């Protein structure tokens, strides 16, 4: 038998996971500056297993618009180049056989606007997840009320609290998006 407080803890946990997922999604959206987190989603075939680039190479940022990747095994250079080309980063790797350099071109105004649209799409996806979690909570509360395990007043209070929780997380998403949009539009 689940309690309302147990259900609330589960719901808040799911909403926190949605926020964490949004944060990790937004790290792959390129801004004007180079950062090793751009490569977090780029996977390389390493002994038959898809592995993140930062687990097979040293990734550094020697200049604001350059990322240098130094694979721990020379045989990985070609694999990493292929993975970067396949990714949606739109970057061309330059290799000298030992390391790979990624030069980040200056973003045009149009490209910045496109990236802002991508950021907002990811934010809307996160808001949908939050609302779905709220709906699941509310459905569970209504079932508990119907089964007479909680009173009508308890159900009403729980649903009001779930709305407050949802509003809190939606506001957090808006703050995250505003920060990322500012970062993307920064020249």
N, C-alpha and C positions, 0 to 999 in steps of 0.2 A: 504494500500500500504506500503510494507516494504522498508526501505532504506538500503543502503549498510552498513552504520554505525550501524544501528539497528541490522542488520544481523551479523555484526562483533562482537557486544557485546554479542549476543546470542551464537555465535560460541565459543568465548573465555570462556563464562560461562560454556558451555558443556565440553570444554577441561579441565577447572579447576576442574569440578566434576569428570572427569576421573582420574585426579591426586589424588584427595581426596580419591576416591575409591581404588586406588592403595595403598595409605598409609594405609588405614584401612585393606586391604587384607594382607598387609605385616606384620601387627602387630600380626597376628595369626601364622606367621611362626616362629617356635621356634629357638631361638639362645641358646648359652651356658648358659645364665643367666636367672633366674626366673624374671618374670615381670607380674603384674596383668593384663596387656593387653592381655596376652595369653588366658585369659578366656572370652574376650569380645564377641566372637562368640558362646560361649557355652550357649545354651538356656535350661531353666528348666521349667517344667510345674508348674505354680503357679496359683492356683485356676482356672485351665482350660485355662490359657493364657501362651504362650511361653514367658518367661522373661529372660533377661541376668542374669547370676549368680551374677554379682556385684550389682544387684538391689534387691536381696533377701538375701545377705550375705555381711559380711565384708571380703574383700580380702586383705591380707597383705603378705609381703615378708620379713620374719625375717632373712633369710640367703640367700646367692647368688643362691643356688640351691633348695630352698624350697618355696612353696606357701602355706599359711594357709588360709583356708576358714572357717569363723565362721557364720553359718546361723543365721538369726534373729529369726527363729522359728525352734525348734528341729525337727519338722516333715519334714523339707526340706532336712535334711542330706542325706537320702536315694535317694531322687529325684536328688540332686546335684551329688551324686556319679554315678547314672545311666547316667546322662547327660555327665559327663566327660568320662565315659567308652565308650559311643556312639560316642563321638567326635573323630576327626582325630588327636588328640594331642599325642596319644600313651602313656598316663600317667595312672598309677594305683593309685587311691585314697586310702589313709589309714585313716580310721575313728575311732574315739573313742566314737562315739555317740553324741558328742557335737560339735566337729570341724573336719575338713577334712584337711589332710596334703598331698601335692603333692610333691614328691621328683623328681627332674629333673635329670635323669642320665646324665653322661658325654656323649657328642655326639661323636660317632666314626667318623673317617675320611670319611668312605663311607656314613654315614648318613648325614654328612655335605654336601657332594657332591650332594646327592639326594635333600637336602633342597635348594641348590643353583639352581638346575634345576627347582624346584618349583618356586623359586623367579623369574627366567628368564621367565618361562611360564606366570606368572602373569604380568610381564613387557611387554611381547609380546601382551598379551590380551589388556593391556592399550594402547599400540601403535596402535593396530587395531582400537580401539575406536576413538583415535585421528584422524587417517586417514579417518575413516568413517564420522566424523564430518566435516573434511575438504571437503570431496566429496559432502556432503549435501550442504555446503556453496557454493562450485563451481557450483553445479547444479542450485541452486537458483539464482546465479549471471547470469548464462547463460540464464535462463528463463527470467530474467529481461532485459537482452540485446535483446533477441528475441522479447520481447513485446515492445521494443523500449523505455523502461522507463529509461534506462541508455545507454551511448555511448559505442562504442567498446573499446575506451581507458580506460574508467572508469572500464569496466569489466576486462580488462587485468590487470590493476593496483590492483583491488580487489583480483583477483586470485593470483597475485604475493604476495600480503600481506598475503593471507591465507596460502601460502606456508611458508612464513617467520614465521608466528605464529605457524604453525605445527612443523617446525624445532625447534623452541624455546621449545615447549612442549616435543618433542621427546628427546631433549638434557636433559631436566629436568628429564625425566623418566630414561635415562641412568645414571644420577647422583644418583638418588634414588636407583637404582639397584646396583650400585657400592658400595654405602654405606652399603646396606643391605647384599650384598655378603661378604664384609669385616667383618661385624658383625657376620655373620653365621660361617665364616671360622676361626674366632678368637678362640683360645683355652683357 
